[in-house]
Amino acid sequence: MKLFIPLVAVAALIASAFVGIEILGLRTLFGVVIPYAALALFVGGFIYRVVQWGSAPVPFRIPTTCGQQRSLPWLHHDRFENPQTGFQVLVRMALEVLFFRSLFRNITAKVHPGGNVTYAPAKSLWAGAMLFHWCFFIVILRHLRFFFTPVPGPITGLASLDSFLRIGVPGILLTGVVMLGALLFLLGRRLASPQLRYISLAADYFPLLLLIAIAASGLTLRHFVKDDLVSIKTMMMSLVAFSPQSKTNAHWLFYAHILLVSALLAYFPFSKLMHAGGVFLSPTRNLANNNRIKRHINPWSTPAKIHSYADYEDEFREKMKAAGIPVDKE
């Protein structure tokens, strides 16, 4: 059921686009209203979550480290595993965001006959995550050509570089194919492992299936449906200019693609996908570990009322003497 419900939800989105366009003709709803509503939810939800996290007080330095902290001069300081300055934190964050450095250390445990346990590096998850995230980023940049006239040179050059193999007409864009393959790998990895299946929830499967549907529908539109790109770009430009025009003869699958992207945008701020913004606000990552050279005082600390033993004895002296308990003062 944890996989079935997200699968039905994604299929229902695609089916609703088919019924809404081919039968009911609701092009304005699927081409204008839903995208604007999804974008508003994405922007508003993203800002809300960032403000909520940013306003949470962090009274202590709690960076997660796995290297030697700076101490004695003859001990080697691991600057980027245990940063002391803001610049070192910046480098550490860049390595984490751009190259998933902590995920690169992923290991797997295997129990052998006799009860022996061995640990070995497991780079497959890191490789799949890197391929998906970078390809997804490039795909988003490539799609900016639908929102500019004329198309900026860097975007055109990126698209040309992406299709340098010149396979097919139109040419196959490698990032789209690799992104779909990486998503299928990540889903298959989750399904193939009993341990991962046990801890996986519907909230883990839904974004994977949604992204797979987005990638698959995009590739289908480019290589099989071959829709009218001129009318589609006119529609996209009108949405950006806030003068929407939904009267286009685009294929229903294009509207399904738009609906799936809108669902991803609306779902993004309220799901685990918000790690994209949360990683920058995580105190385990964005703080310098300088506890040995700087004293940090808890701002929540309030003066404590001290009740000394002398005060305690003054309060209970007679009862203590009656109970036979020795006292300092008679």
C-alpha positions in Angstrom: 0.0 0.0 0.0 2.9 2.4 0.6 3.8 2.1 -3.1 0.3 1.5 -4.5 -1.3 4.8 -3.1 1.4 7.1 -4.6 1.2 5.1 -7.9 -2.6 5.6 -8.0 -2.2 9.3 -7.2 0.3 9.9 -10.1 -1.9 7.9 -12.5 -4.9 9.9 -11.4 -3.1 13.2 -12.2 -2.3 12.0 -15.7 -5.8 10.6 -16.2 -7.4 13.9 -15.0 -5.3 15.8 -17.5 -6.6 13.5 -20.3 -10.2 13.8 -19.3 -10.0 17.6 -18.6 -8.4 18.4 -22.0 -9.7 15.8 -24.4 -13.3 15.5 -23.1 -14.1 18.6 -21.0 -11.8 21.1 -22.8 -10.6 22.7 -19.6 -7.5 24.3 -21.1 -7.7 27.4 -19.0 -7.9 25.4 -15.8 -4.9 23.1 -16.6 -2.9 25.7 -18.5 -3.4 28.8 -16.3 -5.2 28.4 -13.0 -3.4 25.3 -11.7 0.1 26.5 -12.7 -0.4 29.9 -11.0 -1.9 28.3 -7.9 1.0 25.8 -7.7 3.6 28.5 -8.1 1.9 30.6 -5.4 1.9 27.6 -3.0 5.6 26.9 -3.8 6.8 30.4 -3.2 4.6 31.0 -0.2 5.3 27.6 1.3 9.1 27.9 0.7 9.3 31.3 2.3 7.2 30.1 5.3 9.4 27.1 5.9 12.6 29.1 5.6 11.4 31.8 7.9 10.2 29.2 10.4 13.5 27.5 10.4 15.5 30.7 10.4 13.6 32.0 13.4 14.3 28.9 15.5 16.9 29.8 18.2 20.2 27.8 18.2 21.8 28.6 21.6 24.6 26.0 21.2 27.2 25.2 18.6 26.3 21.7 17.4 28.1 21.1 14.1 28.4 17.5 13.0 32.1 16.8 12.5 34.3 13.8 11.6 37.8 15.3 11.6 40.3 16.8 14.0 39.4 20.1 15.6 42.0 22.8 15.8 43.9 22.5 19.0 47.6 22.1 19.6 50.0 23.4 16.8 51.5 19.9 16.2 48.0 18.3 15.6 46.8 18.5 12.0 43.6 20.5 11.8 41.0 19.1 9.3 39.7 22.5 8.1 36.8 21.3 6.0 35.6 18.4 8.2 35.8 20.5 11.4 35.7 24.1 10.3 36.8 26.9 12.6 36.2 30.0 10.4 33.3 31.2 8.3 35.3 30.6 5.1 35.9 27.0 6.1 32.2 26.6 6.8 31.5 28.0 3.3 33.8 25.5 1.6 32.3 22.7 3.6 28.8 23.7 2.6 29.8 24.0 -1.0 31.2 20.5 -1.0 28.1 19.2 0.6 25.6 21.0 -1.7 27.4 20.5 -5.0 29.0 17.1 -4.5 27.1 15.4 -1.6 30.3 14.9 0.3 28.7 13.2 3.3 26.7 10.8 1.1 30.0 9.9 -0.6 31.0 8.2 2.7 28.0 5.9 2.6 28.8 2.4 3.7 26.9 -0.9 3.7 26.9 -3.6 6.3 26.7 -7.3 5.4 26.2 -10.2 7.8 28.1 -13.4 6.7 27.5 -17.0 7.8 28.7 -17.4 11.3 27.6 -13.9 12.4 30.6 -11.9 11.0 29.7 -8.4 9.9 31.7 -6.6 7.3 31.5 -3.0 6.2 32.3 -1.8 2.7 31.9 1.5 0.8 28.6 1.9 -1.1 28.9 4.5 -3.8 25.8 3.6 -5.8 23.5 5.8 -3.8 25.9 8.7 -4.1 26.3 8.2 -7.9 22.5 7.9 -8.4 21.8 11.0 -6.4 24.5 13.0 -8.1 23.3 12.1 -11.6 19.7 12.9 -10.8 20.3 16.2 -9.1 22.8 17.6 -11.6 20.7 16.4 -14.6 17.6 17.9 -13.0 19.3 21.2 -12.6 20.5 21.2 -16.2 17.0 20.3 -17.4 15.5 23.2 -15.5 18.1 25.6 -17.1 17.3 24.2 -20.5 13.6 24.8 -20.0 14.3 28.5 -19.5 14.3 28.8 -23.4 10.5 28.7 -23.2 10.5 31.9 -21.1 12.9 34.2 -23.0 12.8 35.8 -26.5 15.4 35.8 -27.7 16.9 32.8 -25.9 20.1 33.8 -24.0 23.3 32.4 -25.5 24.3 30.3 -22.4 21.0 28.4 -22.5 21.3 27.7 -26.2 24.9 26.6 -25.7 23.9 24.3 -22.9 21.2 22.7 -25.0 23.7 22.2 -27.9 26.2 20.7 -25.5 23.5 18.4 -24.0 22.7 17.0 -27.5 26.3 16.8 -28.8 25.8 13.1 -29.8 23.3 14.3 -32.5 21.2 11.1 -32.2 17.8 11.4 -33.8 15.7 14.4 -34.9 15.2 16.2 -32.6 18.4 15.2 -31.0 18.4 13.2 -27.8 19.2 15.4 -24.8 21.4 13.3 -22.5 20.4 14.9 -19.2 16.8 14.0 -19.7 17.6 10.3 -20.4 20.2 10.1 -17.6 17.8 11.8 -15.2 15.1 9.2 -15.9 17.6 6.4 -15.6 18.8 7.7 -12.2 15.3 8.0 -10.9 14.5 4.5 -12.0 17.7 3.3 -10.3 16.8 5.1 -7.0 13.3 3.6 -7.1 14.6 0.1 -7.9 17.2 0.3 -5.1 14.4 1.2 -2.6 12.3 -1.7 -3.8 15.0 -4.3 -4.0 16.3 -3.8 -0.5 14.1 -5.4 2.3 15.5 -2.9 4.8 14.7 0.1 2.6 11.3 -1.2 1.8 10.6 -1.6 5.6 11.5 2.0 6.4 10.0 3.6 3.3 6.8 5.5 3.4 4.3 6.7 0.8 5.9 10.1 1.2 9.2 8.5 -0.1 7.6 6.9 -3.1 5.3 9.7 -4.2 8.0 12.3 -5.2 10.1 9.6 -7.0 7.1 8.4 -9.0 6.1 12.0 -9.7 9.5 12.9 -11.0 9.6 9.7 -13.1 6.3 10.7 -14.7 7.6 14.2 -15.3 10.8 12.9 -17.0 8.9 10.3 -19.0 6.2 12.6 -20.2 8.8 15.2 -21.2 10.8 12.7 -23.3 7.6 11.4 -24.9 6.6 15.0 -25.8 10.0 15.6 -27.4 10.6 12.4 -29.3 7.2 10.9 -30.0 4.4 13.4 -29.8 6.4 16.3 -31.3 4.0 19.1 -30.3 3.8 22.6 -31.7 6.7 24.3 -29.8 5.8 27.7 -31.2 2.4 27.7 -29.6 3.7 26.2 -26.4 6.4 28.9 -26.1 3.7 31.6 -26.8 1.7 30.2 -24.0 4.6 30.0 -21.6 5.6 33.6 -22.4 2.1 34.8 -21.8 2.1 33.1 -18.3 5.4 34.8 -17.5 4.0 38.2 -18.6 0.8 37.6 -16.5 -1.4 37.8 -19.6 -2.2 34.2 -19.9 -3.3 32.7 -23.2 -4.5 29.1 -23.0 -5.9 28.8 -26.5 -3.3 26.5 -27.9 -3.7 23.2 -29.7 -1.1 21.5 -27.6 -1.4 17.7 -27.0 -3.2 16.6 -23.9 0.1 15.1 -22.7 1.6 18.5 -22.6 -1.1 19.6 -20.1 -0.4 16.4 -18.2 3.2 17.4 -18.0 2.3 20.8 -16.8 -0.1 19.3 -14.2 2.6 16.9 -12.9 5.1 19.8 -12.6 2.5 21.9 -10.8 1.8 19.0 -8.4 5.6 18.8 -7.7 5.8 22.6 -7.0 2.8 22.5 -4.7 4.0 19.4 -2.9 7.6 20.6 -2.6 7.5 23.0 0.5 5.6 20.6 2.6 7.6 17.4 2.0 11.1 16.0 2.4 12.1 17.7 -0.8 12.6 20.9 1.3 16.0 19.5 2.2 17.0 21.7 -0.8 16.5 24.8 1.3 16.9 23.2 4.8 20.5 22.2 4.2 21.5 25.9 4.3 19.8 26.4 7.7 21.0 23.3 9.4 23.0 24.2 12.5 24.9 20.9 12.2 26.3 22.2 8.9 26.4 26.0 8.9 28.2 26.6 12.2 31.9 26.8 12.9 33.2 24.5 15.5 35.2 27.0 17.5 34.2 26.0 21.0 37.8 25.6 22.2 38.8 29.2 21.3 35.6 31.0 22.0 33.2 30.8 25.0 29.6 30.6 23.9 27.0 31.6 26.6 23.5 30.3 26.4 21.3 33.3 25.8 18.4 31.5 27.4 20.3 31.2 30.7 18.5 33.1 33.5 20.0 33.9 37.0 19.4 30.9 39.2 18.2 31.3 42.7 20.9 29.7 44.9 19.7 27.8 48.0 22.9 27.0 49.9 23.3 24.4 52.6 23.5 27.1 55.3 20.1 28.4 54.1 18.7 24.9 54.0 19.9 24.3 57.6 18.5 27.5 58.8 15.1 26.5 57.4 15.1 23.0 58.7 17.4 23.1 61.8 14.9 22.3 64.4 13.4 19.4 62.4 16.9 18.1 61.8 17.9 18.2 65.4 14.6 16.5 66.4 15.4 13.7 63.9 18.9 13.3 65.2 20.6 14.7 62.1 23.8 16.6 63.0 23.9 20.3 62.1 26.7 22.7 61.7 25.2 25.4 63.9 23.5 24.8 67.2 
